[in-house]
Amino acid sequence: MITGKGIIDDFFNKKNPIDKKKILSNICKYTYIYYGIIPFASWFAKDERGVSYEDLLWELFRSANAEETSIGAFLLLAEIKEKYPPVPIGFAQQALTIWCQRDFKDDKVLAYVFNRFPQNRKEWIKILTDYGRFKGDIQLKWGDSSLETILHLCLTMIKGVQTCKIEQIDYFLKPELDRSLNLLTKQIIGLVNNSEEISNHFINELLSAIPNNNLKLTTRMLAFQLLTMKKIKERVEPSHIARVFFSSSVDAPSPLGALLYNTAKEISDLAEDIPIPLKLVARSNRYMNEDYSQIKPEVWKEILHAFHTEIKSNHSIKKLQYPEGFTNDMIVRSLLRETKVQSPIDPFELCDQLNILVKTVELPHNIEAFTIKSESADKGMIVLNCNFRETNRQKFTLAHEIGHLLKHSFPNGTNVLVDERVEELLSNQYTPWNQYVNLQWERDANDFAHRLLLPTGSIEEKQLKRIQSNFVSNISFFSKKWGISMSVLSSRLISVTDIEMILIISENGDIVFCQVSPSWEGETVSLKNCTVPDNSLTYDFIYCEKFSYTSRPGQTNLNIWCKEADDIFLKEEVFATGYGKVYTFLYK
């Protein structure tokens, strides 16, 4: 499957004209679908060969059956024109004319034309009028801006007219008014100061605007500035304003989020009775209460302060997140291409290059990490437990959290995913106990972590695959050499080895996981019991205290482990992790 930049390179390297038109149509479609997320247009325009396809792009813009393909063709044309300035006014005239003739509904062409050549607004309105398109929503959105309408709506709200809502102001706050926001704010402040009484309705509408992610950032910034006026603050309990600001700060886009957080902190110093503004989307286990009572209030303050002050300005979740359909191997290959990290990958170095904030704090022992992500604020961070600092296990945990951050879209209104014990989800007997456990996400993040730490096709994976015997001692050697836990290497080994092998993971004598290597031939592996057999080396390892953390290779028989198995002798090797899991290799 060709994705991302690869599809652009594939297009320029094709020789068949029919294939080229088909691939270019797909590029146009992807450009439209992933507009603002994946820079297809930028990649296309950067290649000097892109200019030679202008005629074909114009053809697609004029005649493609699907609107998304046509608009995507225009976006590619616009990117090419911007690369070779000045952009001729005739380009905008021709594009707007085609948009009118084809009766398109998407307004990306209008946005480009009106914003790129604002001095020609009257000409654009005339073209729209000539084609009968300058009416309804188009007239309201792209017609002459009306400050008077917004001021009239504000005055009506101040007087307490219930039918006037903040959504109406948001409707008329068009993009071109962003440049006049300071003037507009000053005029509305003047209305407030000159009013003898301010209605509760007006104040409530301003408060409702702060957490409303459906409103424009301009509208919410306006509401914030009005709520910080002395005349309005005298009418509202400070703790109530602080509560609204604080609870909305995580999901508010920049710079509003930081303004809300800092203002709330100034008003009340974030009193303990103000709830944490984070909503659970999922957890990996059942140990943590949804109210986060296990985490100290001062730790939450430290985390939220970092979220608002330490995340770099060029950080963007939308730019980091991969579309659905990208496999873990594809994502890892993309990360290796786009960053300077080398295999074996250090996830801390990767986060540094991707501008992902990693915060290490004191968490309860049963919580290894969690991911905070706000889709609406386009921000995210990873929080790690300082009790696992600088261990191979912490590397795996961080790689697991990176998987959540890059792959999993949190539903609106949710922004934290807690991982209590990431390795527990290896268990194929594990059953989600409530609505907050997303087993598919957790297994996916585990798989991503394995492939990130030891990429498919890497030299390290090939060295791992070459192990033919003494698996535990070899894995221990590579673990120290590469800084990757033995449990991760074991999970990768069973997936790639050419040896006929069974990997069994147990805890306190109970088998929680079993996997057979791809090269296993013959009997179907079906375990007799859910417990380790008492006549096995693993049993002695667990209960007889004959070994420390690893055992010498021994012998066992397949029929003491598996149902209806032949009398086949296997070698058996065992090691224990530092957190209670016992790994057993059975191989021919």
N, C-alpha and C positions, 0 to 999 in steps of 0.2 A: 504493500500500500504506500503510495507516494503522498506525502503531506507537506504542509508548510512551504518552506523555501524550495524544497525538492521539486514541487510541481512546476515552479517557475523555471528552474534549471532544465527540467524535462522538456518544457515547451520550447525553449530556445535551441535545444539540441535535436529536436525532431526535424526530419527532412520532408516527410509526406505532407503536402498542403492540406489535405482533408483532415488528417490527424491534428494539424496545427489549429485549424478553425475550431475543432471540437474541444481541444484542450484549452484554447483561449476562452471559449464560452464557459468552460468550467471555472477558469480563473476569475472571470467576471462575476460568476455566481458566488464563488467563495469570497471575493472582495466585498460584495454586498452583504452577505450573511455575517461575516466576521469583521465588518467595518468597526473600527475603534478597538478591536481586540487583537487581530493578527494583521500585520502590515503588508498584505499582499500587494497593494498599489505601490508602496514604497520600494519593495523588493523588485517589482517589475520595472519601475522607472529608473532604478539605479543601474540597470543593465543598458548599456548604450544601444543595444540592438532593439530596445523597446520602441524607439522612435519610428523604426521602419514598419511598425504594425499599426500606425495611426489610422490608415485607411480601413483596415479590417475592424478596428475598434469602432470607428464611425459607422460602419455597416451594421455592426451588432447593436449599437446604440439606436440606430434608426429602425431596425427590422427584427431584432430578436423576439421570439414569441413570449418569453417570460420577462416581466418587468424587472425582476431582480437581476437578470443577466444584462439588460439594457442599462440600468442604473449603474451596475458594476463596471460596464464598459466606459461610461462617462467618468467614473471615479478614477479609472486608470488613465484616461485621456487628460483629466485635470492634473493628475500627479506628474505626467510627462511634461505638460505645459509649464507647470511650476518649476520644473527642473531647468528649463531654458527660458528665463525671463527676458524681456517683459512679456506677460501674458496678453495677447491681443484682445481688444474689446470684441472683435468679431467672433472669437471663440465663445464668449458668453452669450452673444446674440444668437448664434447658431444653436447652441445647446438649449437655450430657453425656448426657442422656436420649436425644436424637435420635441421637447417636453410637453409643450402645449398641443402640438399636433397629435401626439400619441396618447394624450389624455391620461398621463401617468398620475398616480396618487401620491407616491413617495416624494417628499419635498427636499431631498438632498441636493438636487440640481438648483432649486430655488435658493437654498441656503448658501451654496457656493456663489451663485451669481449676485445675490443681493449683498452678501458680506464681502465678496472680493472686489466689487465695484459699487460701493455705496453711493458714490457721487452720481451714478446713473440710475438712481431709484425710479425717477419719473419715466425713463425709457423702458425699464422692466415692467412697470405698472401698465404702460401703454401696450406693450406686447401681450401681456396677460389679458388686458381688456379687449384687444382686437380679436383674440381667440375665445372670448367669453369665459375666461378662467378666473377673472378677478372678482370673486364673490365669496360669500360664506366664510369658512375658516381661513381661506387663503387671503381674503381681504383683511380679516381681523389680524392675522399673524404678520402679513407682509405689507400692509398698508401703512400710512403715516402714523407714527407713534403718538399716543394721546396721553400726556401727563395729566391733562385736565380730568380725564375719565378716572384715573387712579386716585387723584386727589379728592374727587367727588365721592368715590366709594369709601375712602378713609373717613371723610367727614361724616358720611351717613352712618358708618359703623360707630364712630365716636358718640354720635347722638343716640345709639342703641337700637337702630332699626334691625330687627332680627333676620330679615330676608337677605341682608347684605353679609357675605361670607368672605373669608380670607382667600378662598379658591377663586373668587371673581377677580380679586387683585392679581393673583398669580396668573390668571388667564391673560390679562392685559400687560403684564410685565414681560414684554417681548425681548429677545436677545439684544437688540440694538439699544435698549434702555439701560443695559449694564454700564455703559459709559456715562450715563446720567444719574447713576444710583446715588451719589453723594448729594447732588442737587435735589433729587426726589426726596431723600431722607430728610434733608434740611427743611424742605417745604412741609412735610408731614409733621416733623417735630414742631414747626411753627403752628400748625393746626392744633396739635395737642396742647401746647403752651397757651394758646389763645382761647381754648375752650374752658368755660367755667366748670363744667362737669364732664367726666370721662365715664362712659357706660361700662358696666361689667361685661357686657357683650363684646365690646372692643378688646378688652383685656383678655377675655377667654379665647377669643379668636387668635390673638397674638400668641398665647400660650399653646394653643392647639397646633400652630404652625411649626413650632420648634421640632417636635418629633416626627412630623409628617414628611416621609421620604418621597411622597408623590408630588410635593411642591418643588418649584425651582429653588436652587440655592440662593438666588437673588431675593426671593420672597422670604425665605427663612432668615437670611442675614438682616433684612429690613425689620422683621419681627424681633430679632435679637436686639438690635440697636434701640428699638422703641421700648422694649421691656427693661432696658438698663437706664432709661430716663428717670430722673429723680421724682418727677411728678407721678409716674406710674408705679415706681417702687414703693412710694408712700401708700399706695392703695392695695398692695399685695404683701402677704407675709413673706419675709426674705427666705425662710426655710422652704416655702412652697416653690419659689422661683429656683432656688438651688436644686431642689429635687427634680424639677422638670429639666433644667439644664444638664444636670449630672446624668440622669437616666437616658438622655438623648445624645450624650457626647460621643459614645462609641460608634453609633451608626450614622452620625452626621459627617458629610464630606468636608475635606479641608477647604478653607481654614476654619470653618464653623465649629468643627468638633473640638479643636483645641481652645477656641474662644469660650465655648460653653463650659468645658472642664475647668479652665482657669478662673472664670467668673464664679462658677459654683463654689470653687475652693475658697475664693476671697470672701464670699458671702457667709459660708457656714463652716469652713475648714472640713468639709465632708463628714458631718456628724455620723456616728455609727448607726443611727436609725434610718439613714438614707440607704435604700437597697442598692446592691451591686448592679450596675447597668449591663448585665450579661445574661443572655438567655441560652440555656443548654440546648444543643442540637442533638448530641449523642454522647454516650460514654462507652468505654470498652468493658466495663464490669459493673457490679452492683454496689460497690463500697461507698460511693460518694453520694451525699444528699444533694438534691437539686438546689438547696438554699446555700450551698458552698460553706456551710458552717464549720467544716473541718479546717478551712484555711483562715489564718489570722487576718483581722481587718487591716492591720498595717502592711501585710504582704499584698493584699488586694490594692491598697493605695499605691504601693511601689509598682505593681504591674500596670495599673491604669495610668500612672504618671509616665511610665516608659512608653505606653501605647500612644500617648499624646505628645510626648516631647522627644523621644529617642528614635522614632521611625524616620528614616531619611526621606527628604522631600521627593526624590525621584523613585521612591518605592511605589509599585502599583500591582495590586492583586490581578487586575484584568490583564495586564501584560504578562504576568507570570503563569496564569492558569491556562492549562491545555484543554482544547475542546474534547468533547466526548468522542471516543473512537481511537484516540491515541493509546497505544499499549504502553505498558511500563518500560519495555525495552526501547520503544521509539522515543519516549520522553528522556530516558537516560542518554541515548545517543545524541539527542538534540542538546541536552545540557552540556555534554562533553564538547560538542562543536562550538557552542555559544560562550563557554567560559574557558578559563585557563586551567581548570582542575584536571589532574591526571589520575588514572586508575593505579592503585585502589583509591577511591574517592574519599576525601575527608569531608563529611557533611558540614562541619563548622566553616571550613574554607569555602564550600559551595554557597552557604548562606551569606557569607561576607560578600561574595561576588554578585549574588542575586539581590543584594540589599534587603535581606530578610533579617529582621531583628530577632535575636535569640537572647532571652532573659533568663538567667539562672537565679532562682530564689529558694527560700526554705519552704518546702511543701511537706504535707504528711507523708510518711514512709510508703503508704500504699498508693500514692499518686505519683507516677513517673513523670508525666508531662501533660500539657494540653496546648491546643492550638486555638488562638483567638483570630477570628476573621470577620470583617464586616464588608459585605459585598457593596452596600450602599456608600460606605466611606472609602471604598477601594483601598483598604488597609488590612494588614494582618501581621501577626507575630507568633512566635513559639516560646513557650515557657517551660523550662526544665527544672527538675528537682536537684538542688545543689548536693544532696546526699549521694548522687551517683556521678559526681564531677570526675572528669578525665578517666572514665572507664570505657571499655569496649561496648559495654551494655548501653551507656549513654549515647554512643555514636549510633547504635542501632535505633534507639528511641528517637533521636533527632532525625534520622533518615525516615523513620516511620511518620513523624509529624510533617516533614517536608512533603511526603506523599499526600497527606490530608490537604495541605495548603495549596499544592499545585493541581490537585485532581478533583476535589470534592466541593461542590457548590452548596453552601449552607442555605437553607430556605430563609425567606424574608423574616426578620424578627428574631433570628437565632444567630449566635456568634461565638459560641465556645464549644469545643469538643474535648472532652476529658479522657485521657488514657491512663487508667490505673495500672494495668499490668499487660503490656503489649504482647508479650510472648504467650500469655494464656490463650490467645485466640488461635494458636496452632491446633488446638484440640478439635478433632472432627466430631466430638460428642457435645461440644459446647452449644447451649441453646440460649438465645436472648431471653432475658427474664422480664424485660419491660420495654416500653416504646422507645426509650432513649438509647438502647443498644442497637447499633447498625453493624451487624456482623459482616456484611458484604464490604463495607468501607474498611473495616479493621483488617480483614484478610487481604484486601487490595493494598492497603498501606504497608502491611507486612511484606507482601510480595515485592512492592516497589522498593522497600528498604533493602531487601536481599539483592535486588538487581542493581540498585544504586551503589551499594558498598562493593559489590563484585560484578561489574558489568558483563553482560553476555558477550562472548567473543574476546574478552580481555586476556592478557597474558596470564593474569592470576587465575582466571577460570580454567585456562588450559593446563596450568600447573596442577590445579586441584584435580582435574579430570585424569591426570596421569598417575595418580596414586593407585597402586595395585594391592598394597597390603599395609599392615601396621597403621591403620587409618587414624586411630586416636593420637598416636605420637606424631604423625605427619600433620594432622590438623592442628595439634597444639603448637608445632613449630611454625606453621604458616600464620596462626593466630597472633603469635608474638611478633612475627616479621611484618605483617600487614596492619596490625592494630584492629583486627576484626574478630568478633567473638567466635568461640568454637561452635556455638549453637547456630549462628548464621552460616558458617562454613559447612556444617553438617547438612543444613537444609538445602544449600546449593549443590553439595556433593551428590546427594541422593537423586537430584534432578538431572545431573549431567554425566554421572559415571557410566562407564561401559561394563562395570562389574555387576553381576547378578547379586543384588543386595536388598535387604529390608532395613528400614530405619524405624525404630520404635522409641517413643518418648514416654516416660512414666514419671509419676509423682507419688511418693509414699506407697510405692508398689502398685498403684493403679495406672493402667495404660491409658494415655490420653490422646495418643497420636500414632498412626502407622502409615508408612508410605513405602511403595515398592519402586525400585529403579526402573527406568524405561527398558533396560536390557533384560529384565527378569523373564525367564522362560519356564514353561512347564506349569506346575500347580498354581491354581488361583489361591492367593494368600487370604485366608479367613481365620482370624485369631480364635483360639479355643475359648479364652476367657478375657475378661477386662482387667485381669491382674497378672503380674509377672509370675511365671511358673517357678515352683519352689526348687526344682532341680536344674536351675540355670545359673550361669555365672552372674547374671544381673541380680538374681535373688541374693546370692552370697555378697555381692557388692553392696546391696542396700542394707541387708539385715545382719550380716556376720562380721562387719567391720574388718574385713580382710584387706581392704584397700583404702586409699585416701580419696583422690579425685579422679584417678584413672586406673584401669586394670590392664594387665598383660592379656594378649589374645588367648582365648580358650576355645574349646570345642563344644558344640551343642548339636541337637538334632531337630530338624524342622518339625517333626511330629509332636514335640512337647510344646510347641508354640501354636501350631496351626491345626485346624480341623481337617480330618481326612487326608493328611499329608503322608507322602511316602517316607520311608526311612532314609533320609538324606542328611549327611553330616554337614554342618556349617561351622564356620569360624564365628566367634562371638567376641566383640570388643565393647567396652563400657567406659563412659566418663560421666561425671556429674558437673552441673553448672553451680555457680555460687548462689543460686536462688531456688534450689530444691528440685530441679528437673534432672532426670537421669536419661542419657542418650545411649541406645544400644544399636550396634551394627551387627547384623547377621548376614554373612556373605558366603558364596560358594568358593 
